[in-house]
């Protein structure tokens, strides 16, 4: 298939005075050439991200020889715990911090322009779920609301504001009020999105069982030490039974990324066009695994997030996964000895 032709061609992006605006316009405004954007952004971040440059140089990678996305080095996600991962010098609009536990060091993601994050999650939400104005958005995120600098809370708060529904909002521990709100919304046949951290949804399900016909239930992962870890299928079966639902939706996101993947059924995630998942070999972190025929590919998840313009777009996560030929993926667990964090803690 020939490259997609676009009206905007990224050339010498590392010399641009306004890289963010140009690349954001390129990736968010219709069809674009993913490989071209990857390579130009790689060169820009190599030239302007001190930590990433040191990492690439330490690997002995010749930047001029990198001609496809699979050859781009992926920065281990733990660097967000120990270093400022930023491309160019700037005063951040936002500083997101991972939830973690009291025993872990939290990751920090400095975001140069809040509008870039807002554009990313809004375009992604619209792709998978339509306009926020068509929904009543309910957030059940107690552990996130109780601390500052959560990227998930920032996203859900913006969706709540856009929905403009009188009942949209956050719920901490007032589950009776949440149940009453859901009953009212169901009676009105109002399309509703209930997005919650997994342990809170399970706690709510134990107290209230009610059929939800017009409500989409989305879990974001995470037990936060409140419950024993459970595999995703067990969590989803409990929630489906409690609320008479055919499927549970899931969000795959993290502090270190400005984009999200969504699953509408069976824990199979899909990404927006500017985000892509690759798998690396468990025994050779620099080796990218290619799907073979119709078989599923298993390995550790690498994420390309083109929205991470001013940090690093090429992240080697600690998540184990399965990659399908169509680019969709599943999360099957976490690499041994990796920290338990907010999202994607569940295994299949």
Order of alpha helices (4+ residues) and beta strands (2+ residues): alpha-alpha-alpha-beta-alpha-beta-beta-alpha-beta-alpha-alpha-beta-alpha-beta-alpha-beta-alpha-beta-beta-beta-beta-beta-beta-beta-beta
